[in-house]
């Protein structure tokens, strides 16, 4: 996760996570954040002004820690999602939620995923790999420079036409539409 600057990333759809974990280990990646549940709240105005402008305001919670993230509109790229990102850790997420409510912002989408984060030394140093288990399937997310993403994706057996630049909200909307299901939040049913 970046505190400030530009973020370049892609997602790759995968099957069972065990095979992806073995592939990452074979390449020399090691877990730097063990698998844990992330809960994400996306905020917007009632008229969805942030979404219409291509922006995202998100509160992420994991293991008792919380981060507020703002993402700007994505730059045009055929194979990569590139966008400005500002992120900070919060000590009091409820105060932020109350401030957002006072400003007219509301939670417009909730999503959950189990995420493990991997990094490597040597040849593969230069980015992070996230292994995400979501209610709509499993994904590897690669975040780093374009050249690093291409090299790691190729080593994992993926081609540029496999790259996904959509957000989880967009992927979920497509998933619901293909199954003729009513949308809502992308959360695990307990």
C-alpha positions as protocol buffer text, in pm:
chain_id: "A"
residue {
  index: 1
  type: UNK
  ca { x: 0 y: 0 z: 0 }
}
residue {
  index: 2
  type: UNK
  ca { x: 128 y: 342 z: -94 }
}
residue {
  index: 3
  type: UNK
  ca { x: 104 y: 650 z: 122 }
}
residue {
  index: 4
  type: UNK
  ca { x: 110 y: 893 z: -172 }
}
residue {
  index: 5
  type: UNK
  ca { x: 190 y: 894 z: -539 }
}
residue {
  index: 6
  type: UNK
  ca { x: 90 y: 694 z: -843 }
}
residue {
  index: 7
  type: UNK
  ca { x: -22 y: 334 z: -818 }
}
residue {
  index: 8
  type: UNK
  ca { x: 15 y: 95 z: -1112 }
}
residue {
  index: 9
  type: UNK
  ca { x: -162 y: -239 z: -1080 }
}
residue {
  index: 10
  type: UNK
  ca { x: -345 y: -525 z: -1246 }
}
residue {
  index: 11
  type: UNK
  ca { x: -544 y: -826 z: -1133 }
}
residue {
  index: 12
  type: UNK
  ca { x: -516 y: -1179 z: -1268 }
}
residue {
  index: 13
  type: UNK
  ca { x: -796 y: -1431 z: -1222 }
}
residue {
  index: 14
  type: UNK
  ca { x: -675 y: -1755 z: -1067 }
}
residue {
  index: 15
  type: UNK
  ca { x: -820 y: -2087 z: -962 }
}
residue {
  index: 16
  type: UNK
  ca { x: -738 y: -2247 z: -629 }
}
residue {
  index: 17
  type: UNK
  ca { x: -512 y: -2034 z: -412 }
}
residue {
  index: 18
  type: UNK
  ca { x: -287 y: -2330 z: -320 }
}
residue {
  index: 19
  type: UNK
  ca { x: -150 y: -2342 z: -675 }
}
residue {
  index: 20
  type: UNK
  ca { x: -86 y: -1966 z: -674 }
}
residue {
  index: 21
  type: UNK
  ca { x: 92 y: -1989 z: -337 }
}
residue {
  index: 22
  type: UNK
  ca { x: 316 y: -2267 z: -472 }
}
residue {
  index: 23
  type: UNK
  ca { x: 393 y: -2063 z: -785 }
}
residue {
  index: 24
  type: UNK
  ca { x: 485 y: -1757 z: -581 }
}
residue {
  index: 25
  type: UNK
  ca { x: 705 y: -1963 z: -348 }
}
residue {
  index: 26
  type: UNK
  ca { x: 878 y: -2120 z: -651 }
}
residue {
  index: 27
  type: UNK
  ca { x: 963 y: -1771 z: -777 }
}
residue {
  index: 28
  type: UNK
  ca { x: 1104 y: -1673 z: -437 }
}
residue {
  index: 29
  type: UNK
  ca { x: 818 y: -1462 z: -306 }
}
residue {
  index: 30
  type: UNK
  ca { x: 759 y: -1474 z: 68 }
}
residue {
  index: 31
  type: UNK
  ca { x: 459 y: -1372 z: 277 }
}
residue {
  index: 32
  type: UNK
  ca { x: 502 y: -1030 z: 436 }
}
residue {
  index: 33
  type: UNK
  ca { x: 139 y: -1008 z: 552 }
}
residue {
  index: 34
  type: UNK
  ca { x: -35 y: -1335 z: 636 }
}
residue {
  index: 35
  type: UNK
  ca { x: -381 y: -1410 z: 504 }
}
residue {
  index: 36
  type: UNK
  ca { x: -641 y: -1202 z: 688 }
}
residue {
  index: 37
  type: UNK
  ca { x: -990 y: -1070 z: 632 }
}
residue {
  index: 38
  type: UNK
  ca { x: -1019 y: -717 z: 496 }
}
residue {
  index: 39
  type: UNK
  ca { x: -1339 y: -518 z: 517 }
}
residue {
  index: 40
  type: UNK
  ca { x: -1375 y: -221 z: 284 }
}
residue {
  index: 41
  type: UNK
  ca { x: -1629 y: 61 z: 283 }
}
residue {
  index: 42
  type: UNK
  ca { x: -1658 y: 286 z: -21 }
}
residue {
  index: 43
  type: UNK
  ca { x: -1798 y: 634 z: 41 }
}
residue {
  index: 44
  type: UNK
  ca { x: -1964 y: 872 z: -201 }
}
residue {
  index: 45
  type: UNK
  ca { x: -2227 y: 1142 z: -226 }
}
residue {
  index: 46
  type: UNK
  ca { x: -2592 y: 1040 z: -276 }
}
residue {
  index: 47
  type: UNK
  ca { x: -2553 y: 1137 z: -643 }
}
residue {
  index: 48
  type: UNK
  ca { x: -2230 y: 934 z: -678 }
}
residue {
  index: 49
  type: UNK
  ca { x: -2018 y: 1239 z: -763 }
}
residue {
  index: 50
  type: UNK
  ca { x: -1691 y: 1064 z: -675 }
}
residue {
  index: 51
  type: UNK
  ca { x: -1771 y: 760 z: -888 }
}
residue {
  index: 52
  type: UNK
  ca { x: -1877 y: 978 z: -1183 }
}
residue {
  index: 53
  type: UNK
  ca { x: -1542 y: 1159 z: -1165 }
}
residue {
  index: 54
  type: UNK
  ca { x: -1351 y: 828 z: -1149 }
}
residue {
  index: 55
  type: UNK
  ca { x: -1246 y: 874 z: -786 }
}
residue {
  index: 56
  type: UNK
  ca { x: -1265 y: 641 z: -488 }
}
residue {
  index: 57
  type: UNK
  ca { x: -1280 y: 714 z: -115 }
}
residue {
  index: 58
  type: UNK
  ca { x: -1235 y: 397 z: 89 }
}
residue {
  index: 59
  type: UNK
  ca { x: -1203 y: 294 z: 452 }
}
residue {
  index: 60
  type: UNK
  ca { x: -1022 y: -40 z: 486 }
}
residue {
  index: 61
  type: UNK
  ca { x: -1006 y: -241 z: 809 }
}
residue {
  index: 62
  type: UNK
  ca { x: -787 y: -541 z: 882 }
}
residue {
  index: 63
  type: UNK
  ca { x: -676 y: -696 z: 1211 }
}
residue {
  index: 64
  type: UNK
  ca { x: -790 y: -397 z: 1417 }
}
residue {
  index: 65
  type: UNK
  ca { x: -607 y: -145 z: 1196 }
}
residue {
  index: 66
  type: UNK
  ca { x: -773 y: 103 z: 959 }
}
residue {
  index: 67
  type: UNK
  ca { x: -666 y: 297 z: 650 }
}
residue {
  index: 68
  type: UNK
  ca { x: -833 y: 578 z: 461 }
}
residue {
  index: 69
  type: UNK
  ca { x: -755 y: 583 z: 90 }
}
residue {
  index: 70
  type: UNK
  ca { x: -835 y: 832 z: -182 }
}
residue {
  index: 71
  type: UNK
  ca { x: -776 y: 726 z: -543 }
}
residue {
  index: 72
  type: UNK
  ca { x: -797 y: 972 z: -829 }
}
residue {
  index: 73
  type: UNK
  ca { x: -921 y: 902 z: -1182 }
}
residue {
  index: 74
  type: UNK
  ca { x: -732 y: 631 z: -1369 }
}
residue {
  index: 75
  type: UNK
  ca { x: -495 y: 734 z: -1648 }
}
residue {
  index: 76
  type: UNK
  ca { x: -572 y: 574 z: -1981 }
}
residue {
  index: 77
  type: UNK
  ca { x: -370 y: 257 z: -2027 }
}
residue {
  index: 78
  type: UNK
  ca { x: -451 y: -49 z: -2233 }
}
residue {
  index: 79
  type: UNK
  ca { x: -321 y: -307 z: -1987 }
}
residue {
  index: 80
  type: UNK
  ca { x: -261 y: -127 z: -1657 }
}
residue {
  index: 81
  type: UNK
  ca { x: -461 y: 69 z: -1403 }
}
residue {
  index: 82
  type: UNK
  ca { x: -259 y: 379 z: -1313 }
}
residue {
  index: 83
  type: UNK
  ca { x: -401 y: 632 z: -1072 }
}
residue {
  index: 84
  type: UNK
  ca { x: -301 y: 876 z: -801 }
}
residue {
  index: 85
  type: UNK
  ca { x: -338 y: 735 z: -453 }
}
residue {
  index: 86
  type: UNK
  ca { x: -322 y: 892 z: -108 }
}
residue {
  index: 87
  type: UNK
  ca { x: -348 y: 670 z: 197 }
}
residue {
  index: 88
  type: UNK
  ca { x: -313 y: 714 z: 570 }
}
residue {
  index: 89
  type: UNK
  ca { x: -361 y: 492 z: 872 }
}
residue {
  index: 90
  type: UNK
  ca { x: -636 y: 598 z: 1111 }
}
residue {
  index: 91
  type: UNK
  ca { x: -659 y: 558 z: 1485 }
}
residue {
  index: 92
  type: UNK
  ca { x: -1030 y: 644 z: 1504 }
}
residue {
  index: 93
  type: UNK
  ca { x: -1229 y: 523 z: 1202 }
}
residue {
  index: 94
  type: UNK
  ca { x: -1562 y: 602 z: 1370 }
}
residue {
  index: 95
  type: UNK
  ca { x: -1469 y: 971 z: 1392 }
}
residue {
  index: 96
  type: UNK
  ca { x: -1392 y: 969 z: 1018 }
}
residue {
  index: 97
  type: UNK
  ca { x: -1723 y: 798 z: 940 }
}
residue {
  index: 98
  type: UNK
  ca { x: -1907 y: 1059 z: 1150 }
}
residue {
  index: 99
  type: UNK
  ca { x: -1724 y: 1341 z: 969 }
}
residue {
  index: 100
  type: UNK
  ca { x: -1812 y: 1188 z: 632 }
}
residue {
  index: 101
  type: UNK
  ca { x: -2178 y: 1162 z: 734 }
}
residue {
  index: 102
  type: UNK
  ca { x: -2175 y: 1529 z: 839 }
}
residue {
  index: 103
  type: UNK
  ca { x: -2037 y: 1613 z: 493 }
}
residue {
  index: 104
  type: UNK
  ca { x: -2313 y: 1415 z: 322 }
}
residue {
  index: 105
  type: UNK
  ca { x: -2098 y: 1117 z: 231 }
}
residue {
  index: 106
  type: UNK
  ca { x: -2243 y: 771 z: 278 }
}
residue {
  index: 107
  type: UNK
  ca { x: -2133 y: 412 z: 242 }
}
residue {
  index: 108
  type: UNK
  ca { x: -2229 y: 309 z: -112 }
}
residue {
  index: 109
  type: UNK
  ca { x: -2053 y: -28 z: -137 }
}
residue {
  index: 110
  type: UNK
  ca { x: -1903 y: -280 z: 103 }
}
residue {
  index: 111
  type: UNK
  ca { x: -1666 y: -554 z: -2 }
}
residue {
  index: 112
  type: UNK
  ca { x: -1462 y: -817 z: 172 }
}
residue {
  index: 113
  type: UNK
  ca { x: -1168 y: -1029 z: 78 }
}
residue {
  index: 114
  type: UNK
  ca { x: -911 y: -1247 z: 242 }
}
residue {
  index: 115
  type: UNK
  ca { x: -572 y: -1107 z: 143 }
}
residue {
  index: 116
  type: UNK
  ca { x: -213 y: -1220 z: 182 }
}
residue {
  index: 117
  type: UNK
  ca { x: 71 y: -995 z: 67 }
}
residue {
  index: 118
  type: UNK
  ca { x: 395 y: -1124 z: -84 }
}
residue {
  index: 119
  type: UNK
  ca { x: 728 y: -962 z: -169 }
}
residue {
  index: 120
  type: UNK
  ca { x: 1060 y: -1088 z: -298 }
}
residue {
  index: 121
  type: UNK
  ca { x: 1427 y: -1002 z: -299 }
}
residue {
  index: 122
  type: UNK
  ca { x: 1670 y: -1008 z: -585 }
}
residue {
  index: 123
  type: UNK
  ca { x: 1532 y: -1049 z: -934 }
}
residue {
  index: 124
  type: UNK
  ca { x: 1167 y: -1006 z: -833 }
}
residue {
  index: 125
  type: UNK
  ca { x: 1218 y: -709 z: -600 }
}
residue {
  index: 126
  type: UNK
  ca { x: 1028 y: -394 z: -692 }
}
residue {
  index: 127
  type: UNK
  ca { x: 662 y: -459 z: -623 }
}
residue {
  index: 128
  type: UNK
  ca { x: 406 y: -645 z: -420 }
}
residue {
  index: 129
  type: UNK
  ca { x: 186 y: -941 z: -497 }
}
residue {
  index: 130
  type: UNK
  ca { x: -150 y: -968 z: -325 }
}
residue {
  index: 131
  type: UNK
  ca { x: -335 y: -1298 z: -319 }
}
residue {
  index: 132
  type: UNK
  ca { x: -705 y: -1216 z: -282 }
}
residue {
  index: 133
  type: UNK
  ca { x: -988 y: -1456 z: -206 }
}
residue {
  index: 134
  type: UNK
  ca { x: -1320 y: -1284 z: -275 }
}
residue {
  index: 135
  type: UNK
  ca { x: -1684 y: -1395 z: -280 }
}
residue {
  index: 136
  type: UNK
  ca { x: -1666 y: -1392 z: -664 }
}
residue {
  index: 137
  type: UNK
  ca { x: -1337 y: -1578 z: -708 }
}
residue {
  index: 138
  type: UNK
  ca { x: -966 y: -1563 z: -646 }
}
residue {
  index: 139
  type: UNK
  ca { x: -724 y: -1309 z: -790 }
}
residue {
  index: 140
  type: UNK
  ca { x: -358 y: -1220 z: -784 }
}
residue {
  index: 141
  type: UNK
  ca { x: -304 y: -845 z: -779 }
}
residue {
  index: 142
  type: UNK
  ca { x: 34 y: -714 z: -892 }
}
residue {
  index: 143
  type: UNK
  ca { x: 142 y: -365 z: -792 }
}
residue {
  index: 144
  type: UNK
  ca { x: 468 y: -212 z: -911 }
}
residue {
  index: 145
  type: UNK
  ca { x: 619 y: -68 z: -1228 }
}
residue {
  index: 146
  type: UNK
  ca { x: 478 y: -174 z: -1563 }
}
residue {
  index: 147
  type: UNK
  ca { x: 793 y: -370 z: -1648 }
}
residue {
  index: 148
  type: UNK
  ca { x: 789 y: -545 z: -1309 }
}
residue {
  index: 149
  type: UNK
  ca { x: 421 y: -636 z: -1350 }
}
residue {
  index: 150
  type: UNK
  ca { x: 485 y: -776 z: -1700 }
}
residue {
  index: 151
  type: UNK
  ca { x: 781 y: -988 z: -1579 }
}
residue {
  index: 152
  type: UNK
  ca { x: 599 y: -1131 z: -1278 }
}
residue {
  index: 153
  type: UNK
  ca { x: 278 y: -1193 z: -1473 }
}
residue {
  index: 154
  type: UNK
  ca { x: 476 y: -1375 z: -1743 }
}
residue {
  index: 155
  type: UNK
  ca { x: 653 y: -1587 z: -1479 }
}
residue {
  index: 156
  type: UNK
  ca { x: 311 y: -1678 z: -1337 }
}
residue {
  index: 157
  type: UNK
  ca { x: 194 y: -1787 z: -1684 }
}
residue {
  index: 158
  type: UNK
  ca { x: -24 y: -1483 z: -1763 }
}
residue {
  index: 159
  type: UNK
  ca { x: -31 y: -1274 z: -2079 }
}
residue {
  index: 160
  type: UNK
  ca { x: -123 y: -905 z: -2116 }
}
residue {
  index: 161
  type: UNK
  ca { x: -467 y: -1004 z: -2247 }
}
residue {
  index: 162
  type: UNK
  ca { x: -527 y: -1171 z: -1908 }
}
residue {
  index: 163
  type: UNK
  ca { x: -471 y: -843 z: -1720 }
}
residue {
  index: 164
  type: UNK
  ca { x: -776 y: -703 z: -1542 }
}
residue {
  index: 165
  type: UNK
  ca { x: -787 y: -332 z: -1462 }
}
residue {
  index: 166
  type: UNK
  ca { x: -1138 y: -321 z: -1319 }
}
residue {
  index: 167
  type: UNK
  ca { x: -1205 y: -253 z: -953 }
}
residue {
  index: 168
  type: UNK
  ca { x: -1364 y: -517 z: -733 }
}
residue {
  index: 169
  type: UNK
  ca { x: -1687 y: -316 z: -743 }
}
residue {
  index: 170
  type: UNK
  ca { x: -1691 y: -332 z: -1125 }
}
residue {
  index: 171
  type: UNK
  ca { x: -1598 y: -701 z: -1127 }
}
residue {
  index: 172
  type: UNK
  ca { x: -1878 y: -770 z: -881 }
}
residue {
  index: 173
  type: UNK
  ca { x: -2132 y: -576 z: -1088 }
}
residue {
  index: 174
  type: UNK
  ca { x: -2030 y: -776 z: -1399 }
}
residue {
  index: 175
  type: UNK
  ca { x: -2046 y: -1101 z: -1200 }
}
residue {
  index: 176
  type: UNK
  ca { x: -2401 y: -1020 z: -1080 }
}
residue {
  index: 177
  type: UNK
  ca { x: -2513 y: -912 z: -1427 }
}
residue {
  index: 178
  type: UNK
  ca { x: -2386 y: -1234 z: -1591 }
}
residue {
  index: 179
  type: UNK
  ca { x: -2576 y: -1440 z: -1331 }
}
residue {
  index: 180
  type: UNK
  ca { x: -2884 y: -1217 z: -1341 }
}
residue {
  index: 181
  type: UNK
  ca { x: -2846 y: -1150 z: -972 }
}
residue {
  index: 182
  type: UNK
  ca { x: -2938 y: -837 z: -792 }
}
residue {
  index: 183
  type: UNK
  ca { x: -2631 y: -638 z: -690 }
}
residue {
  index: 184
  type: UNK
  ca { x: -2551 y: -516 z: -344 }
}
residue {
  index: 185
  type: UNK
  ca { x: -2241 y: -563 z: -136 }
}
residue {
  index: 186
  type: UNK
  ca { x: -1964 y: -812 z: -214 }
}
residue {
  index: 187
  type: UNK
  ca { x: -1936 y: -979 z: 124 }
}
residue {
  index: 188
  type: UNK
  ca { x: -1899 y: -1334 z: 248 }
}
residue {
  index: 189
  type: UNK
  ca { x: -2220 y: -1485 z: 378 }
}
residue {
  index: 190
  type: UNK
  ca { x: -2182 y: -1619 z: 727 }
}
